[in-house]
Amino acid sequence: MKSSDVDILIIPGWSGSGPDHWQSRWESRLHTARRVVQDDWYKPSRHVWAERIVQAVRNATRPVVLVAHSAGVSAVAHAAEHLHPGEVAGAFLVAPASEKAKRAIPGMGQDFIEHRREKLPFPSVLISSATDPYCTQDEARELAKAWGSEFVDAGDSGHLNTESGHGPWPDGLLRFAGFLKSLSAVPQRLSQ
């Protein structure tokens, strides 16, 4: 698959990924990308954030690929329990936030803190940095294993956000293109 073959849903984390964040840049650069907008970027709620993702997936007109960062990764995992096999072609999960990190954020819904640890009903890759202040690689590896995600070590990259120097993040875009190429099956509901 290529980016023109899919609906790319950008799933930011807490605070919504500012204009210089790689997610915002990808959204403006990839013409099939659009952001899943939450009502309140500073008060993540498991039910509300997951439902917004499910609605966006079901409103898509092409196969869906999710691109999530930080707490947005948790939102994708929570949404997955409401998605059926074939509704999402794949998920590109970057720098998940640990339960400890989410607990420390003011306004974080208690129902959002604990990670859902069931296998995702779609292919996924989880990218984690060895120096992410919001999630150790051990926890990221554990999540990748629980979700059935391919694990990718991003080395010394901080939280893979603007503050860690990942505004444009060209390496991530190349990896995303490779991930898209690995997705060959079109979800059944869209091919009928």
Backbone as numpy.savetxt, mean C-alpha at the origin, in Angstrom:
# Nx Ny Nz CAx CAy CAz Cx Cy Cz
1.64 -6.95 -17.33 0.80 -5.76 -17.33 1.67 -4.52 -17.33
1.11 -3.44 -17.87 1.75 -2.12 -17.84 0.84 -1.19 -17.05
1.36 -0.03 -16.69 0.55 0.90 -15.90 -0.72 1.31 -16.65
-0.68 1.34 -17.97 -1.86 1.72 -18.75 -2.94 0.63 -18.75
-2.59 -0.58 -18.30 -3.54 -1.70 -18.28 -4.34 -1.78 -16.99
-3.96 -1.00 -15.98 -4.55 -1.16 -14.64 -5.02 0.17 -14.06
-5.91 0.08 -13.10 -6.25 1.23 -12.26 -5.34 1.15 -11.05
-4.48 2.15 -10.89 -3.53 2.20 -9.78 -4.16 3.04 -8.67
-4.40 2.41 -7.54 -4.99 3.12 -6.41 -3.90 3.42 -5.40
-3.63 4.71 -5.19 -2.62 5.19 -4.25 -3.25 5.25 -2.87
-2.65 4.56 -1.91 -3.17 4.48 -0.54 -2.14 5.09 0.42
-2.24 6.40 0.70 -1.30 7.02 1.65 -1.56 6.57 3.08
-0.61 6.88 3.94 -0.76 6.60 5.36 -1.18 7.84 6.12
-0.89 7.82 7.40 -1.24 8.93 8.29 -0.69 10.23 7.71
-1.46 11.24 7.62 -1.19 12.60 7.12 -1.34 12.73 5.61
-1.51 11.63 4.88 -1.91 11.70 3.48 -0.87 11.90 2.41
0.41 11.76 2.68 1.47 11.91 1.68 1.41 13.27 0.97
2.28 14.17 1.39 2.31 15.53 0.86 2.71 15.61 -0.61
2.76 16.82 -1.17 2.98 17.00 -2.60 4.34 16.51 -3.11
5.35 16.45 -2.24 6.67 15.99 -2.67 6.90 14.50 -2.43
5.97 13.84 -1.79 6.07 12.40 -1.50 6.02 11.62 -2.82
6.74 10.51 -2.89 6.76 9.71 -4.11 5.36 9.27 -4.54
4.45 9.01 -3.58 3.09 8.62 -3.96 2.39 9.73 -4.73
2.54 10.97 -4.27 1.93 12.10 -4.96 2.55 12.30 -6.34
3.84 12.12 -6.43 4.52 12.25 -7.72 4.07 11.17 -8.69
3.95 9.93 -8.20 3.48 8.84 -9.07 2.05 9.11 -9.52
1.23 9.61 -8.59 -0.17 9.90 -8.92 -0.26 10.90 -10.07
0.61 11.91 -10.06 0.57 12.92 -11.12 1.23 12.43 -12.41
2.15 11.48 -12.29 2.90 11.01 -13.45 2.23 9.84 -14.18
1.59 8.96 -13.45 0.95 7.78 -14.03 -0.52 8.09 -14.29
-0.90 8.13 -15.55 -2.25 8.64 -15.88 -3.39 7.73 -15.41
-3.12 6.49 -15.04 -4.18 5.62 -14.53 -4.19 5.56 -13.01
-3.39 6.41 -12.37 -3.30 6.41 -10.90 -4.25 7.45 -10.31
-4.86 7.07 -9.20 -5.66 8.03 -8.43 -5.57 7.67 -6.96
-5.70 8.69 -6.15 -5.58 8.54 -4.69 -6.91 8.10 -4.09
-6.84 7.18 -3.15 -8.01 6.85 -2.34 -7.99 7.85 -1.19
-8.94 8.77 -1.21 -8.96 9.87 -0.25 -9.76 9.47 0.98
-9.18 9.72 2.13 -9.85 9.47 3.41 -10.43 10.79 3.93
-11.51 10.70 4.71 -12.12 11.91 5.27 -11.20 12.62 6.25
-10.43 11.85 7.00 -9.53 12.45 7.99 -8.21 11.68 7.99
-7.18 12.30 7.41 -5.86 11.66 7.31 -5.16 11.54 8.66
-5.69 12.22 9.69 -5.04 12.22 11.00 -5.76 11.35 12.02
-6.83 10.66 11.61 -7.56 9.77 12.51 -7.89 8.47 11.79
-6.87 7.64 11.54 -7.14 6.37 10.86 -8.10 5.49 11.65
-9.09 4.98 10.94 -10.08 4.06 11.50 -10.12 2.83 10.62
-10.04 1.67 11.23 -10.02 0.41 10.47 -11.22 0.32 9.52
-12.42 0.49 10.05 -13.62 0.34 9.24 -13.70 1.40 8.14
-13.50 2.65 8.51 -13.65 3.75 7.55 -12.60 3.68 6.45
-11.33 3.52 6.81 -10.27 3.49 5.80 -10.40 2.25 4.91
-10.70 1.10 5.50 -10.85 -0.13 4.70 -12.02 -0.01 3.74
-13.14 0.51 4.22 -14.33 0.65 3.37 -14.06 1.58 2.19
-13.31 2.63 2.42 -13.00 3.56 1.32 -12.19 2.86 0.23
-11.26 1.98 0.64 -10.47 1.21 -0.32 -11.36 0.23 -1.08
-12.22 -0.48 -0.37 -13.13 -1.45 -1.01 -14.00 -0.75 -2.03
-14.54 0.42 -1.69 -15.38 1.18 -2.64 -14.58 1.55 -3.88
-13.35 2.03 -3.69 -12.52 2.42 -4.83 -12.21 1.23 -5.73
-11.94 0.09 -5.12 -11.68 -1.13 -5.90 -12.91 -1.50 -6.72
-14.06 -1.45 -6.12 -15.30 -1.86 -6.81 -15.76 -0.84 -7.84
-15.26 0.38 -7.77 -15.59 1.40 -8.77 -14.60 1.41 -9.94
-13.56 0.60 -9.85 -12.53 0.57 -10.90 -13.08 -0.05 -12.18
-12.50 0.36 -13.30 -12.93 -0.17 -14.60 -11.90 -1.10 -15.22
-10.71 -1.15 -14.64 -9.63 -2.04 -15.11 -9.15 -2.84 -13.91
-8.27 -3.84 -14.14 -7.68 -4.54 -13.00 -7.03 -3.53 -12.05
-7.12 -3.79 -10.77 -6.65 -2.85 -9.74 -5.31 -3.29 -9.16
-4.41 -2.31 -9.04 -3.16 -2.50 -8.32 -3.11 -1.44 -7.23
-2.92 -1.88 -6.00 -2.86 -0.99 -4.85 -1.41 -0.61 -4.58
-1.16 0.67 -4.28 0.17 1.17 -3.95 0.06 1.87 -2.60
0.51 1.20 -1.54 0.30 1.71 -0.18 1.62 2.04 0.51
1.56 3.04 1.39 2.72 3.44 2.18 2.32 3.56 3.64
3.20 3.09 4.53 3.09 3.27 5.98 1.77 2.74 6.53
0.98 3.59 7.19 -0.30 3.14 7.73 -1.27 2.75 6.61
-1.02 3.21 5.40 -1.83 2.79 4.26 -1.67 1.30 3.99
-0.51 0.75 4.33 -0.28 -0.70 4.20 -1.25 -1.44 5.13
-1.39 -0.95 6.36 -2.34 -1.55 7.30 -3.76 -1.46 6.77
-4.10 -0.32 6.17 -5.45 -0.14 5.62 -5.72 -1.17 4.52
-4.72 -1.45 3.68 -4.88 -2.46 2.64 -5.12 -3.83 3.27
-4.35 -4.18 4.28 -4.54 -5.48 4.95 -5.92 -5.58 5.58
-6.41 -4.48 6.17 -7.75 -4.49 6.76 -8.81 -4.59 5.67
-8.61 -3.91 4.55 -9.58 -3.97 3.44 -9.62 -5.37 2.82
-8.50 -6.07 2.84 -8.41 -7.37 2.20 -9.45 -8.37 2.70
-9.83 -8.25 3.97 -10.82 -9.19 4.50 -12.19 -8.98 3.88
-12.40 -7.85 3.20 -13.68 -7.54 2.55 -13.61 -7.67 1.03
-12.43 -8.01 0.51 -12.25 -8.15 -0.93 -12.26 -9.62 -1.31
-12.79 -9.90 -2.48 -12.87 -11.27 -2.96 -11.70 -11.56 -3.89
-11.28 -12.81 -3.95 -10.22 -13.16 -4.91 -10.61 -12.67 -6.31
-9.67 -12.05 -7.00 -9.92 -11.54 -8.33 -10.30 -10.06 -8.39
-10.60 -9.45 -7.24 -10.95 -8.03 -7.27 -9.72 -7.13 -7.35
-8.58 -7.62 -6.90 -7.33 -6.84 -6.93 -6.28 -7.70 -7.63
-5.59 -7.11 -8.59 -4.54 -7.84 -9.32 -3.26 -7.95 -8.50
-2.97 -6.95 -7.65 -1.77 -6.99 -6.84 -1.64 -5.77 -5.95
-0.72 -5.85 -4.99 -0.48 -4.74 -4.06 1.01 -4.52 -3.88
1.42 -3.27 -3.97 2.80 -2.82 -3.81 2.82 -2.11 -2.47
3.36 -2.76 -1.44 3.29 -2.30 -0.05 4.65 -1.79 0.40
4.70 -0.53 0.83 5.98 0.11 1.12 6.01 0.64 2.56
7.05 0.25 3.31 7.34 0.79 4.65 6.14 0.73 5.59
5.71 -0.48 5.94 4.58 -0.57 6.88 4.93 0.08 8.21
3.91 0.57 8.89 4.11 1.13 10.23 3.88 0.02 11.24
4.75 -0.09 12.23 4.59 -1.12 13.26 3.43 -0.79 14.18
2.98 -1.79 14.92 1.93 -1.55 15.90 2.40 -0.55 16.95
3.65 -0.65 17.36 4.21 0.30 18.34 4.18 1.72 17.79
4.57 1.90 16.54 4.56 3.24 15.93 3.14 3.78 15.82
2.20 2.92 15.43 0.81 3.38 15.30 0.24 3.75 16.66
0.61 3.00 17.69 0.13 3.30 19.05 0.56 4.70 19.50
1.70 5.17 19.04 2.25 6.46 19.46 1.65 7.65 18.71
0.84 7.40 17.70 0.27 8.49 16.90 -1.04 8.97 17.51
-1.13 10.28 17.84 -2.38 10.81 18.37 -3.49 10.68 17.32
-4.67 10.29 17.75 -5.81 10.17 16.84 -5.93 8.82 16.15
-4.96 7.95 16.35 -5.00 6.62 15.72 -6.12 5.80 16.36
-7.03 5.31 15.55 -8.12 4.47 16.06 -7.57 3.20 16.69
-8.09 2.82 17.83 -7.63 1.61 18.51 -7.83 0.37 17.63
-8.89 0.39 16.81 -9.16 -0.76 15.95 -8.20 -0.84 14.76
-7.40 0.20 14.56 -6.47 0.26 13.43 -5.06 -0.20 13.81
-4.77 -0.23 15.10 -3.40 -0.48 15.57 -2.91 -1.90 15.27
-3.71 -2.89 15.63 -3.26 -4.27 15.45 -3.27 -4.65 13.96
-2.19 -5.29 13.52 -2.10 -5.74 12.13 -2.99 -6.94 11.90
-3.66 -6.96 10.79 -4.35 -8.17 10.33 -3.27 -9.06 9.75
-3.24 -10.31 10.12 -2.13 -11.18 9.71 -2.55 -12.37 8.86
-3.67 -12.26 8.16 -4.10 -13.33 7.26 -3.53 -13.09 5.86
-3.37 -14.20 5.11 -2.84 -14.12 3.75 -3.73 -13.22 2.90
-3.10 -12.35 2.13 -3.84 -11.45 1.25 -4.37 -12.24 0.05
-5.57 -11.89 -0.44 -6.15 -12.64 -1.56 -5.67 -12.16 -2.93
-4.45 -11.62 -2.97 -3.86 -11.13 -4.22 -2.35 -11.12 -4.07
-1.60 -11.16 -5.17 -0.14 -11.09 -5.09 0.30 -9.76 -4.51
1.40 -9.79 -3.78 1.89 -8.55 -3.19 3.40 -8.62 -2.97
3.98 -7.43 -2.90 5.38 -7.28 -2.54 5.43 -6.27 -1.40
6.25 -6.54 -0.40 6.40 -5.64 0.73 7.85 -5.16 0.77
8.03 -3.85 0.67 9.36 -3.24 0.66 9.62 -2.60 2.01
10.76 -2.95 2.61 11.09 -2.47 3.95 12.55 -2.02 4.00
12.78 -0.97 4.76 14.12 -0.43 4.95 14.73 -0.94 6.25
16.02 -1.17 6.22 16.73 -1.62 7.43 16.80 -0.52 8.48
16.59 0.73 8.07 16.70 1.86 9.01 15.38 2.62 9.16
14.28 1.94 8.95 12.97 2.58 9.10 12.70 2.79 10.59
12.52 4.07 11.02 12.27 4.31 12.44 10.88 3.88 12.90
10.00 3.54 11.95 8.63 3.20 12.30 8.31 1.71 12.19
9.28 0.89 11.78 9.05 -0.55 11.71 10.38 -1.27 11.53
10.67 -2.21 12.41 11.89 -2.99 12.25 11.72 -3.94 11.07
12.85 -4.38 10.52 12.76 -5.33 9.42 12.24 -6.68 9.90
12.50 -7.02 11.15 11.96 -8.28 11.67 10.43 -8.26 11.62
9.82 -7.15 12.06 8.36 -7.07 12.02 7.87 -7.03 10.57
8.57 -6.29 9.70 8.17 -6.24 8.29 8.25 -7.62 7.65
9.30 -8.37 7.95 9.42 -9.74 7.41 8.27 -10.62 7.92
7.93 -10.47 9.19 6.83 -11.24 9.76 5.52 -10.93 9.04
5.29 -9.64 8.78 4.07 -9.24 8.06 4.07 -9.81 6.64
5.21 -9.71 5.95 5.31 -10.25 4.60 4.99 -11.74 4.59
5.51 -12.46 5.56 5.25 -13.90 5.64 3.77 -14.16 5.88
3.17 -13.44 6.83 1.74 -13.63 7.15 0.85 -13.30 5.95
1.20 -12.27 5.21 0.39 -11.83 4.07 0.69 -12.58 2.78
1.75 -13.40 2.78 2.13 -14.09 1.56 2.80 -13.16 0.56
3.41 -12.09 1.06 4.06 -11.09 0.21 5.51 -11.43 -0.05
5.99 -11.09 -1.22 7.43 -11.15 -1.49 8.07 -10.04 -0.65
9.15 -10.34 0.06 9.83 -9.35 0.88 11.02 -8.77 0.13
11.13 -7.43 0.14 12.25 -6.75 -0.51 12.94 -5.86 0.51
14.24 -6.07 0.69 15.05 -5.26 1.60 15.53 -4.02 0.84
15.08 -2.84 1.27 15.45 -1.59 0.61 16.74 -0.99 1.18
17.43 -1.73 2.05 18.69 -1.24 2.59 18.50 -0.08 3.55
19.45 0.83 3.56 19.45 2.00 4.45 18.64 3.12 3.80
17.31 3.07 3.98 16.43 4.00 3.27 15.44 4.74 4.16
15.60 4.65 5.47 14.68 5.34 6.36 13.25 4.85 6.15
12.28 5.76 6.22 10.86 5.40 6.10 10.37 5.47 4.65
11.31 5.59 3.71 10.96 5.66 2.29 9.89 6.73 2.06
10.19 7.92 2.56 9.28 9.06 2.39 10.11 10.31 2.07
9.48 11.44 2.00 10.16 12.68 1.64 11.29 12.99 2.62
11.03 12.79 3.92 12.02 13.10 4.94 13.28 12.25 4.80
13.16 11.07 4.24 14.34 10.20 4.07 14.94 10.36 2.67
14.49 11.39 1.94 15.06 11.68 0.63 14.42 10.91 -0.52
13.22 10.39 -0.30 12.54 9.61 -1.33 11.34 10.37 -1.89
11.60 11.57 -2.41 10.55 12.31 -3.10 10.21 11.62 -4.40
11.09 11.70 -5.40 10.77 11.04 -6.67 10.88 9.51 -6.61
11.83 8.96 -5.88 12.08 7.54 -5.69 12.07 6.76 -7.02
13.03 7.05 -7.91 13.09 6.35 -9.20 13.32 4.85 -9.06
14.09 4.41 -8.07 14.29 2.97 -7.87 12.96 2.28 -7.56
12.13 2.94 -6.79 10.82 2.38 -6.47 9.94 2.26 -7.70
10.00 3.27 -8.56 9.20 3.24 -9.79 9.66 2.10 -10.70
10.97 1.87 -10.77 11.48 0.74 -11.56 11.01 -0.59 -10.97
11.07 -0.70 -9.65 10.61 -1.93 -9.00 9.11 -2.11 -9.21
8.36 -1.01 -9.18 6.91 -1.09 -9.41 6.63 -1.58 -10.83
7.37 -1.07 -11.81 7.20 -1.52 -13.20 7.48 -3.03 -13.31
8.51 -3.50 -12.61 8.80 -4.93 -12.60 7.68 -5.73 -11.95
7.11 -5.18 -10.87 5.99 -5.85 -10.21 4.80 -5.94 -11.16
4.50 -4.86 -11.85 3.39 -4.88 -12.81 3.60 -5.95 -13.87
4.84 -6.08 -14.37 5.13 -7.09 -15.40 4.90 -8.50 -14.87
5.06 -8.70 -13.56 4.86 -10.03 -12.98 3.38 -10.38 -12.85
2.51 -9.40 -12.98 1.07 -9.63 -12.85 0.49 -9.91 -14.23
0.15 -11.14 -14.47 -0.34 -11.48 -15.81 -1.82 -11.81 -15.84
-2.37 -12.24 -14.75 -3.78 -12.65 -14.75 -4.69 -11.44 -14.58
-5.67 -11.33 -15.45 -6.69 -10.29 -15.32 -7.77 -10.84 -14.41
-8.16 -10.10 -13.38 -9.22 -10.60 -12.50 -10.46 -11.00 -13.29
-11.07 -12.14 -12.92 -12.19 -12.68 -13.66 -13.36 -11.73 -13.78
-13.67 -11.00 -12.73 -14.86 -10.14 -12.77 -14.72 -9.06 -13.83
-13.48 -8.70 -14.19 -13.27 -7.66 -15.19 -13.13 -8.22 -16.59
-12.85 -9.50 -16.72 -12.65 -10.08 -18.04 -13.93 -10.67 -18.62
-14.99 -10.72 -17.84 -16.23 -11.31 -18.32 -17.10 -10.30 -19.04
